[in-house]
Amino acid sequence: MPLDPALRDRIITAVADGFSEQIAHTQALMRFPSIRGDEQAIQDFVFRSFRDRGYAMDRFAMDRAQIEAHPGGARFSPEHSEAPIVVGIHRPRAEIGRSLILQAHVDVVPPGPADLWTHPAFEPVVEGDWLYGRGGADMKAGHAANLFVLDALRRIGLQPAATVTLQSVVEEESTGNGALMTHLRGYRADAVLIPEPEEEMLVRANTGVLWFRVEVRGRPVHVREMGTGANAIDAAYRVIGALRALEERWNADKAGRPHFEGEAHPINLNIGRIEGGDWASSVPAWCRIDCRIALYPGVSAAEAAREIEAAVAAFSRDDAFLSNSPPSVSFHGFFAEGYVLEEGSEAEAVLGRAHEAATGAVLKSFMTAGYLDTRVHALYDRVPALCYGPKSENIHGFDERVSLASLRRITTAMALFVAEWCGTEAA
């Protein structure tokens, strides 16, 4: 049943009363430079934040064998994080309502050159409506919101009348293995909410993502005899051309795919890193390119990986040099399928009412062509997996920022959602 208007108004006020503290907590999270592999300290901070509020605690490591045996698990690499997953569990006195997982990730992408930031990347600054800093939008603002919606209910003497699991994961920006590990650990709920920065909209469809590496070997000689050698960097650029052709074919396949056929370019290939050669006056003997490409929902990661391998092999057979020295293709990061959130769930209806009460607008949905951890819960738990969060700018770029007014609205909507979805009891 929809919330009683008097309770709704009390919750809205409670969120507002705690919002300055919520911003301070968000800034504390942002001060941790929690790039991949360096998330241990922030996860200790999160553990203490959950424990000090009295939640039952669980802290555990990735199980490599379990993850790599799963069809949605990414292969481990030397760069894979060893930071733990942290879970805090609210258990009600009486399990009356519907259970919920609130999940967020603490890992952030590297900040890049410091001189391109207006303010230091890990020193959060508020200017007007914007909170600046790496990871503030993606997604430490959402991480803090998960905690503070429960604090808001406590502020008015209430708590959820169902189990609520707070999950703080790593590896969201590179493999998705952190969220998958919570699934393999056995955590389940009737619905999942992940407050990624999604412009105050609900994600209806989400692409899968593959990371892969192509390695090319050349034939080194002195540049004065360049014609007798083979330049691995030049050959890698020819391979990139073949991959662009594959990208074009996949984009042409959008016809008849709901949520994608109206998009100009739903499948994006990114050549994210290239390195090669040893000496400016030597024809390079090696080159590596690291790539990321999106997949349509319903296309398995394994199927897409085979297509990539086949495209590189087919091109190489017709290349004068690569036919005798074929490149190798390996997969070392995201190996994730996309998903579509089916319309009509009760969880979506509850979020719609909460959003309208908090913002005065009808909840909209859209497709986003990037990875989201909600894929784990949508594909493998088969429960409503709601991705919904604040307005932001420049995520993964310079001067990343999140709107504080928007953050307050979505925190309010989340608190109203929790109260209606889980029910409430005296704290």
C-alpha positions as CSV (number, residue, x, y, z in Angstrom):
1,M,0.0,0.0,0.0
2,P,1.2,3.6,-0.6
3,L,2.7,5.3,2.3
4,D,0.5,7.3,4.7
5,P,0.9,11.0,3.8
6,A,1.9,11.9,7.4
7,L,4.6,9.2,7.4
8,R,5.8,10.3,4.0
9,D,6.2,13.9,5.2
10,R,8.1,12.8,8.3
11,I,10.5,10.8,6.2
12,I,11.1,13.7,3.8
13,T,11.9,15.9,6.8
14,A,14.2,13.3,8.3
15,V,16.3,13.1,5.1
16,A,16.6,16.9,5.0
17,D,17.7,17.0,8.6
18,G,20.5,14.5,8.0
19,F,21.6,15.8,4.6
20,S,24.6,17.9,5.8
21,E,25.9,14.9,7.7
22,Q,25.3,12.8,4.5
23,I,27.4,15.2,2.4
24,A,30.2,15.1,5.0
25,H,30.2,11.3,4.9
26,T,30.3,11.3,1.1
27,Q,33.3,13.6,1.2
28,A,35.0,11.3,3.7
29,L,34.5,8.4,1.2
30,M,35.8,10.6,-1.6
31,R,39.1,11.4,0.2
32,F,40.2,7.7,-0.1
33,P,42.0,7.3,-3.5
34,S,40.3,4.0,-4.0
35,I,41.5,3.1,-7.5
36,R,41.7,-0.6,-8.4
37,G,43.8,-2.5,-5.9
38,D,43.8,0.3,-3.3
39,E,40.4,-0.1,-1.7
40,Q,41.4,-1.8,1.5
41,A,41.4,1.4,3.6
42,I,38.0,2.6,2.4
43,Q,36.5,-0.8,3.0
44,D,37.8,-0.7,6.5
45,F,36.1,2.7,6.9
46,V,32.9,1.3,5.5
47,F,33.1,-1.6,7.8
48,R,33.3,0.6,10.8
49,S,30.5,2.9,9.5
50,F,28.2,-0.1,9.2
51,R,29.3,-1.8,12.5
52,D,28.9,1.4,14.5
53,R,25.3,1.5,13.5
54,G,24.7,-2.0,14.9
55,Y,24.4,-3.9,11.7
56,A,25.4,-7.6,11.6
57,M,28.7,-7.7,9.7
58,D,30.3,-9.9,7.0
59,R,33.7,-9.2,5.4
60,F,35.0,-11.7,2.8
61,A,37.5,-12.1,0.0
62,M,36.9,-13.0,-3.7
63,D,36.7,-16.8,-4.4
64,R,38.7,-17.0,-7.6
65,A,37.7,-20.5,-8.5
66,Q,34.0,-19.9,-7.9
67,I,34.0,-16.7,-9.9
68,E,36.0,-18.0,-12.9
69,A,33.7,-21.1,-13.1
70,H,30.6,-18.8,-13.4
71,P,29.5,-17.8,-16.9
72,G,29.4,-14.1,-15.8
73,G,32.7,-14.2,-14.0
74,A,35.7,-12.3,-15.4
75,R,39.1,-13.9,-15.5
76,F,41.6,-12.7,-12.9
77,S,44.7,-10.8,-13.8
78,P,47.7,-9.4,-11.8
79,E,45.8,-6.2,-11.5
80,H,42.7,-7.7,-9.9
81,S,41.8,-6.2,-6.6
82,E,42.3,-8.2,-3.4
83,A,40.3,-5.8,-1.3
84,P,37.4,-7.5,0.7
85,I,33.7,-7.2,0.1
86,V,31.9,-5.6,3.1
87,V,28.3,-6.4,4.0
88,G,26.1,-4.9,6.7
89,I,22.8,-6.6,7.5
90,H,19.8,-5.0,9.2
91,R,17.6,-7.7,10.7
92,P,14.1,-6.7,11.9
93,R,12.4,-8.0,14.9
94,A,9.6,-9.3,12.7
95,E,10.1,-10.2,9.0
96,I,6.9,-8.5,7.8
97,G,7.9,-6.6,4.7
98,R,9.9,-7.5,1.6
99,S,13.6,-7.8,1.7
100,L,16.0,-5.5,-0.1
101,I,19.7,-5.3,-1.1
102,L,21.2,-1.8,-1.3
103,Q,24.5,-2.0,-3.1
104,A,27.3,0.4,-4.1
105,H,30.9,0.1,-5.2
106,V,33.9,2.0,-3.7
107,D,36.4,1.5,-6.6
108,V,37.0,4.5,-8.8
109,V,38.8,5.0,-12.2
110,P,42.2,6.6,-12.2
111,P,42.1,10.4,-12.0
112,G,44.6,11.0,-14.9
113,P,46.9,14.1,-15.1
114,A,46.5,16.2,-12.0
115,D,46.9,19.5,-13.9
116,L,43.7,18.9,-15.8
117,W,41.6,19.0,-12.6
118,T,40.4,22.4,-11.3
119,H,40.7,21.0,-7.7
120,P,42.8,18.0,-6.6
121,A,40.9,14.8,-7.6
122,F,40.7,13.3,-4.1
123,E,40.0,16.6,-2.2
124,P,36.2,17.0,-2.5
125,V,35.0,20.6,-3.0
126,V,31.5,22.0,-2.9
127,E,30.8,24.9,-5.3
128,G,27.2,26.0,-5.6
129,D,25.1,22.9,-6.2
130,W,28.0,20.7,-7.2
131,L,30.3,18.4,-5.2
132,Y,33.5,17.9,-7.2
133,G,36.0,15.0,-7.0
134,R,36.9,11.7,-8.4
135,G,34.3,9.0,-7.5
136,G,31.8,11.4,-5.9
137,A,29.2,10.8,-8.6
138,D,30.4,7.3,-9.5
139,M,29.4,6.3,-7.0
140,K,30.3,7.4,-3.5
141,A,27.3,9.7,-3.3
142,G,25.1,6.7,-3.9
143,H,27.1,4.6,-1.4
144,A,26.5,7.2,1.3
145,A,22.8,7.5,0.3
146,N,22.3,3.7,0.9
147,L,23.4,4.2,4.5
148,F,21.7,7.5,5.1
149,V,18.2,6.4,4.0
150,L,18.3,3.9,7.0
151,D,19.6,6.7,9.2
152,A,16.7,8.9,8.2
153,L,14.2,6.3,9.3
154,R,16.0,5.9,12.6
155,R,15.9,9.6,13.1
156,I,12.1,9.3,13.4
157,G,12.2,6.1,15.5
158,L,11.6,3.6,12.7
159,Q,13.5,0.8,10.9
160,P,12.6,-1.5,8.0
161,A,10.3,-4.4,8.8
162,A,12.4,-6.7,6.6
163,T,16.0,-7.6,6.1
164,V,18.0,-4.9,4.4
165,T,21.5,-5.9,3.2
166,L,24.0,-3.1,2.6
167,Q,26.7,-4.3,0.1
168,S,29.9,-2.5,-0.5
169,V,31.8,-4.0,-3.4
170,V,35.0,-3.5,-5.4
171,E,35.9,-4.4,-9.0
172,E,32.8,-2.7,-10.5
173,E,34.9,-0.6,-12.8
174,S,36.9,-3.5,-14.2
175,T,35.2,-6.9,-13.9
176,G,32.0,-6.9,-12.0
177,N,33.4,-9.7,-9.9
178,G,32.6,-8.0,-6.6
179,A,28.9,-8.0,-7.1
180,L,29.0,-11.5,-8.5
181,M,30.8,-12.6,-5.3
182,T,27.9,-11.4,-3.2
183,H,25.6,-13.6,-5.3
184,L,28.0,-16.5,-4.9
185,R,28.2,-15.9,-1.2
186,G,24.4,-16.5,-1.1
187,Y,23.0,-13.0,-0.5
188,R,19.5,-12.7,-1.9
189,A,16.6,-10.3,-1.6
190,D,13.1,-9.6,-3.1
191,A,14.6,-6.6,-4.9
192,V,17.8,-4.7,-5.4
193,L,18.5,-1.0,-5.6
194,I,21.8,0.4,-6.8
195,P,22.0,4.3,-6.8
196,E,24.5,4.8,-9.7
197,P,24.4,8.3,-11.2
198,E,21.6,7.8,-13.7
199,E,20.1,11.4,-14.0
200,E,17.1,10.6,-11.7
201,M,15.9,7.9,-14.1
202,L,15.5,4.2,-13.9
203,V,17.7,2.1,-16.1
204,R,15.5,-0.1,-18.4
205,A,18.2,-1.8,-20.4
206,N,21.9,-2.2,-20.0
207,T,24.6,-3.4,-22.3
208,G,27.0,-6.2,-21.5
209,V,30.7,-5.4,-21.6
210,L,33.9,-7.3,-22.7
211,W,37.4,-6.3,-22.0
212,F,40.1,-7.9,-24.2
213,R,43.7,-7.5,-25.2
214,V,45.2,-8.0,-28.7
215,E,49.0,-8.7,-28.8
216,V,51.0,-8.3,-32.0
217,R,54.6,-9.4,-32.6
218,G,56.7,-7.7,-35.2
219,R,60.1,-8.2,-36.8
220,P,62.7,-5.7,-35.4
221,V,65.3,-4.2,-37.6
222,H,67.2,-0.8,-37.7
223,V,64.9,1.8,-39.2
224,R,67.4,2.3,-42.1
225,E,66.3,-1.2,-43.2
226,M,62.6,-0.8,-42.3
227,G,61.4,-2.5,-45.4
228,T,62.9,-5.8,-44.3
229,G,61.2,-5.7,-40.9
230,A,57.6,-5.6,-39.7
231,N,56.3,-2.9,-37.5
232,A,54.1,-4.3,-34.7
233,I,52.5,-0.9,-34.0
234,D,51.5,-0.4,-37.6
235,A,50.1,-4.0,-37.6
236,A,48.1,-3.3,-34.5
237,Y,46.5,-0.3,-36.2
238,R,45.4,-2.5,-39.0
239,V,43.8,-4.9,-36.4
240,I,42.0,-1.9,-34.9
241,G,40.5,-1.3,-38.4
242,A,39.2,-4.8,-38.4
243,L,37.7,-4.3,-34.9
244,R,36.0,-1.1,-36.1
245,A,34.4,-3.1,-38.9
246,L,33.1,-5.6,-36.3
247,E,31.8,-2.7,-34.2
248,E,30.0,-1.4,-37.3
249,R,28.4,-4.9,-38.0
250,W,27.2,-5.1,-34.4
251,N,25.6,-1.7,-34.5
252,A,23.9,-2.6,-37.8
253,D,22.3,-5.5,-35.8
254,K,20.3,-3.2,-33.6
255,A,17.2,-3.4,-35.8
256,G,14.4,-5.2,-33.9
257,R,16.1,-4.8,-30.5
258,P,13.8,-2.9,-28.1
259,H,15.6,-0.1,-26.2
260,F,18.5,-0.2,-28.8
261,E,17.1,0.2,-32.3
262,G,16.4,3.9,-31.7
263,E,20.0,4.7,-30.6
264,A,22.4,6.1,-33.1
265,H,25.4,4.0,-31.9
266,P,24.5,1.6,-29.1
267,I,27.6,-0.6,-29.4
268,N,30.8,1.3,-28.6
269,L,34.3,-0.1,-29.1
270,N,37.0,1.8,-27.1
271,I,40.7,1.4,-27.6
272,G,41.5,2.3,-24.1
273,R,45.3,1.7,-24.0
274,I,48.1,1.0,-26.5
275,E,51.7,0.4,-25.8
276,G,54.5,-1.1,-27.8
277,G,58.1,-0.9,-29.0
278,D,61.4,-0.4,-27.1
279,W,63.4,2.1,-29.1
280,A,62.7,5.1,-31.4
281,S,65.2,3.9,-33.9
282,S,64.1,0.2,-34.0
283,V,61.1,-1.2,-35.8
284,P,58.9,-2.3,-32.9
285,A,58.8,-6.0,-32.1
286,W,55.6,-5.9,-30.0
287,C,52.4,-4.0,-29.5
288,R,49.5,-4.5,-27.1
289,I,46.1,-2.8,-27.3
290,D,43.5,-3.0,-24.5
291,C,39.9,-2.7,-25.7
292,R,36.4,-2.5,-24.3
293,I,33.3,-3.2,-26.3
294,A,29.5,-3.4,-25.5
295,L,27.1,-6.3,-26.1
296,Y,23.4,-6.4,-26.6
297,P,21.3,-8.1,-23.8
298,G,20.8,-11.7,-24.7
299,V,24.3,-12.0,-26.3
300,S,26.5,-14.1,-24.0
301,A,30.0,-12.9,-23.2
302,A,31.4,-16.3,-24.5
303,E,29.6,-15.9,-27.8
304,A,30.8,-12.3,-28.3
305,A,34.4,-13.4,-27.4
306,R,34.3,-16.0,-30.1
307,E,33.2,-13.4,-32.6
308,I,36.1,-11.1,-31.7
309,E,38.6,-13.9,-32.0
310,A,37.2,-14.9,-35.3
311,A,37.2,-11.4,-36.7
312,V,40.9,-10.9,-35.7
313,A,41.8,-14.3,-37.2
314,A,39.9,-13.7,-40.5
315,F,41.6,-10.3,-41.0
316,S,45.0,-11.7,-40.2
317,R,44.7,-14.5,-42.8
318,D,44.6,-11.8,-45.5
319,D,47.3,-9.6,-44.1
320,A,50.7,-10.0,-45.7
321,F,52.6,-10.0,-42.3
322,L,49.9,-11.1,-39.8
323,S,49.1,-14.2,-41.9
324,N,52.5,-15.6,-40.8
325,S,52.5,-14.0,-37.3
326,P,48.9,-14.0,-36.1
327,P,48.0,-11.8,-33.1
328,S,46.8,-13.3,-29.9
329,V,43.5,-12.3,-28.3
330,S,42.9,-12.6,-24.5
331,F,40.1,-11.6,-22.1
332,H,41.1,-10.2,-18.8
333,G,38.4,-7.9,-17.5
334,F,34.6,-7.6,-17.9
335,F,33.0,-10.7,-19.3
336,A,29.5,-9.6,-18.6
337,E,26.1,-10.0,-20.3
338,G,23.6,-7.2,-20.5
339,Y,20.0,-7.2,-19.3
340,V,16.6,-5.7,-19.7
341,L,14.5,-4.8,-16.7
342,E,11.0,-6.1,-17.3
343,E,8.3,-3.6,-16.9
344,G,5.4,-4.0,-14.5
345,S,7.1,-5.2,-11.3
346,E,5.8,-4.0,-7.9
347,A,9.2,-2.8,-7.0
348,E,9.2,-0.4,-10.0
349,A,5.8,0.8,-9.1
350,V,6.9,1.5,-5.5
351,L,10.0,3.4,-6.8
352,G,7.8,5.3,-9.2
353,R,5.5,6.5,-6.3
354,A,8.6,7.4,-4.2
355,H,10.2,9.3,-7.0
356,E,7.1,11.3,-7.7
357,A,6.7,12.2,-4.1
358,A,10.4,13.3,-3.9
359,T,10.6,15.2,-7.2
360,G,7.1,16.0,-8.3
361,A,7.8,14.3,-11.7
362,V,6.9,10.9,-13.2
363,L,9.8,8.4,-13.1
364,K,11.3,7.9,-16.6
365,S,13.4,5.0,-17.8
366,F,16.2,4.7,-20.4
367,M,18.9,2.5,-21.8
368,T,22.5,3.1,-20.8
369,A,25.3,1.6,-22.9
370,G,27.7,0.8,-20.0
371,Y,28.3,-1.8,-17.4
372,L,26.1,-1.9,-14.2
373,D,26.3,-4.4,-11.3
374,T,22.5,-4.7,-11.5
375,R,23.2,-7.3,-14.2
376,V,24.2,-9.8,-11.5
377,H,20.8,-9.6,-9.7
378,A,18.7,-9.3,-12.9
379,L,20.3,-12.3,-14.6
380,Y,21.2,-14.6,-11.8
381,D,18.9,-13.8,-8.9
382,R,15.9,-13.1,-11.3
383,V,14.6,-10.3,-9.1
384,P,13.8,-6.6,-9.9
385,A,17.2,-4.9,-10.1
386,L,16.6,-1.1,-10.0
387,C,19.5,1.2,-11.0
388,Y,18.5,4.8,-10.1
389,G,20.5,7.7,-8.9
390,P,21.5,11.4,-9.0
391,K,22.4,13.8,-11.8
392,S,26.1,14.1,-12.5
393,E,28.6,15.4,-15.0
394,N,32.0,14.2,-16.2
395,I,32.0,10.7,-14.6
396,H,35.3,9.0,-15.6
397,G,36.5,12.5,-16.8
398,F,38.1,15.6,-15.2
399,D,36.2,17.6,-12.7
400,E,33.7,14.8,-12.0
401,R,30.8,16.2,-10.1
402,V,27.4,15.3,-8.6
403,S,24.4,17.6,-8.1
404,L,23.6,18.0,-4.4
405,A,20.0,19.0,-5.0
406,S,19.6,15.9,-7.1
407,L,21.3,13.8,-4.5
408,R,18.9,15.0,-1.8
409,R,15.9,14.2,-4.1
410,I,17.0,10.7,-4.9
411,T,17.9,10.0,-1.2
412,T,14.4,11.1,-0.3
413,A,13.0,8.8,-3.0
414,M,15.1,5.9,-1.8
415,A,14.0,6.4,1.8
416,L,10.3,6.5,0.8
417,F,10.9,3.4,-1.3
418,V,12.5,1.5,1.6
419,A,9.7,2.5,3.9
420,E,7.0,1.3,1.5
421,W,8.8,-1.8,0.1
422,C,10.1,-3.1,3.4
423,G,7.4,-1.7,5.7
424,T,8.4,-0.1,9.0
425,E,8.6,-1.0,12.7
426,A,9.7,0.8,15.8
427,A,13.5,1.1,15.9
